[in-house]
Amino acid sequence: MCKSIIFQALLERVERETEIPRERILSGEKQTDVVEARCLLFHFMQKAGFYPSQIARTTGCSRQSVNKLLNGFADRCDTPGRGKMLSIFLRRLGNELTADDLI
């Protein structure tokens, strides 16, 4: 499966699960729920085999931003109070994407 199709499938699933429109996920918005949706997208893109430079090119973000979100992902999930929903999204999306053989 080509990377553009994988990207679109991942973006669609993250959009559906988080209820945040793809335009906002791919924007530079810094609202917490939007950043967490972007973190989920980047995390699953990496698990699907995208390198940080490919994630940056595909999403229009800088490589530094991609690396920062990927490196801080575990801490974000463990943050009391806000990591709960992110962990739920992570588990549900992970199960769905694994079942569909996307990651």
C-alpha positions as CSV (number, residue, x, y, z in Angstrom):
1,M,0.0,0.0,0.0
2,C,1.4,3.4,-0.9
3,K,2.2,6.0,1.8
4,S,-0.3,8.5,0.6
5,I,-3.1,6.0,1.0
6,I,-1.8,5.0,4.5
7,F,-1.6,8.6,5.5
8,Q,-5.2,9.3,4.4
9,A,-6.4,6.2,6.2
10,L,-4.6,7.2,9.4
11,L,-5.8,10.8,9.2
12,E,-9.4,9.7,8.7
13,R,-9.3,7.3,11.7
14,V,-7.7,10.0,14.0
15,E,-10.2,12.5,12.8
16,R,-13.1,10.2,13.5
17,E,-11.9,9.0,16.9
18,T,-11.0,12.5,18.2
19,E,-13.8,14.3,16.5
20,I,-11.4,17.0,15.4
21,P,-11.5,17.9,11.7
22,R,-8.4,17.1,9.6
23,E,-8.0,20.8,8.7
24,R,-7.4,21.6,12.4
25,I,-5.2,18.5,13.0
26,L,-2.9,19.6,10.1
27,S,-3.0,23.3,11.1
28,G,-0.5,25.0,13.4
29,E,-3.2,25.3,16.1
30,K,-1.9,24.8,19.6
31,Q,-5.0,24.0,21.5
32,T,-4.4,20.9,23.6
33,D,-7.0,18.6,22.0
34,V,-5.7,19.5,18.5
35,V,-2.1,19.0,19.5
36,E,-3.0,15.6,21.0
37,A,-4.8,14.6,17.8
38,R,-1.7,15.6,15.9
39,C,0.5,13.6,18.3
40,L,-1.7,10.5,17.7
41,L,-1.4,11.0,13.9
42,F,2.4,11.3,14.0
43,H,2.7,8.3,16.4
44,F,0.7,6.1,14.1
45,M,2.5,7.3,11.0
46,Q,5.8,6.4,12.7
47,K,4.4,3.0,13.6
48,A,3.3,2.6,9.9
49,G,6.9,3.1,8.8
50,F,7.1,6.9,8.1
51,Y,10.4,8.6,9.0
52,P,10.1,12.0,10.8
53,S,11.2,13.8,7.7
54,Q,8.4,12.0,5.7
55,I,5.9,12.9,8.4
56,A,7.0,16.5,8.2
57,R,6.7,16.6,4.4
58,T,3.4,14.9,4.3
59,T,1.7,17.0,7.0
60,G,3.4,20.3,6.3
61,C,5.0,20.6,9.7
62,S,8.7,21.1,10.4
63,R,10.9,18.1,11.1
64,Q,11.7,19.7,14.5
65,S,8.0,19.9,15.4
66,V,7.5,16.3,14.4
67,N,10.4,15.2,16.5
68,K,9.3,17.2,19.5
69,L,5.8,15.7,19.4
70,L,7.1,12.2,18.9
71,N,9.7,12.5,21.7
72,G,7.2,13.9,24.1
73,F,4.4,11.5,23.3
74,A,4.9,9.1,26.2
75,D,5.1,12.0,28.7
76,R,1.9,13.5,27.3
77,C,0.1,10.2,27.8
78,D,1.3,10.0,31.4
79,T,0.3,13.5,32.3
80,P,-2.4,13.3,35.1
81,G,-5.7,14.8,34.1
82,R,-5.1,15.1,30.4
83,G,-3.4,11.9,29.5
84,K,-6.5,9.7,30.2
85,M,-8.3,10.5,27.0
86,L,-5.2,10.4,24.9
87,S,-4.5,6.9,26.3
88,I,-8.0,5.8,25.5
89,F,-7.6,7.1,21.9
90,L,-4.2,5.4,21.6
91,R,-5.6,2.1,22.7
92,R,-8.7,2.2,20.6
93,L,-6.9,3.4,17.4
94,G,-4.1,1.0,18.0
95,N,-6.5,-1.9,18.1
96,E,-8.4,-0.7,15.1
97,L,-5.3,0.0,12.9
98,T,-3.6,-3.3,13.9
99,A,-6.8,-5.2,13.0
100,D,-6.9,-3.4,9.6
101,D,-3.2,-4.1,9.1
102,L,-2.2,-0.5,8.8
103,I,0.4,-0.6,11.5
